[in-house]
Amino acid sequence: MEILRFENAPARKSRNKSSVKGLAGLATVAAIAVLGSTLAANISLNSGGSLEFGQGVSQTTACDSDGITVTPTASFVNSAGAGSFNFNSVALSGISAACTNKMFTLNAYGDSSSTALQLATGPGSTQITNATVTYASTSTTLKTTGITLSNVSGGGAVTLTFDTPTATSGAVYKLTLQSQ
């Protein structure tokens, strides 16, 4: 009595092992490419300060070789049924003594427009599209009405606060700080 007969068994189809290996290799390469670009999201500009992608670009001004740090601030304004985050102030810090008596002009721009955004509404409903300040370590002066100047302590820092902010934080894509 024969229990198993393999002579007349139907031929079994073999899988193509090379296509499975090729697909696995392709998936591995794709995963490394995606993870590599995700994990390499830190860059270093100027003197070692790091930025995440999407946070902005840092450039050195002519009067300050170490660079000036520009820090925007938003505030939440609650209104009936909805609220919004308004772009309401900018802190400038790390300003070198070499920038004394230099005039700085701050502008904000949207994603695709080359026209400066309206930052605030000034006296008489004037549209404020830039903030201009003359820096001095102890007597910084503001040239734009509708903006409050603070944090002038002689430590290389100035804060510009918009009295009646109009730009939402989502509308501001980039900031420029020009020195003259």
Secondary structure, 3 states (H helix, E strand, C coil): CCCCCCCCCCCCCCCCHHHHHHHHHHHHHHHHHHHHHHHCCEEEECCCEEEECCCCCCCCECCECCCCEEEEEEEEEEECCEEEEEEEEEEEECCCHHHCCEEEEEEEECCCCCCECCCEECHHHCEECEEEEEECCCCCEECCCCEEEECCCCCCCEEEEECCECCECCCCCEEEEEEC
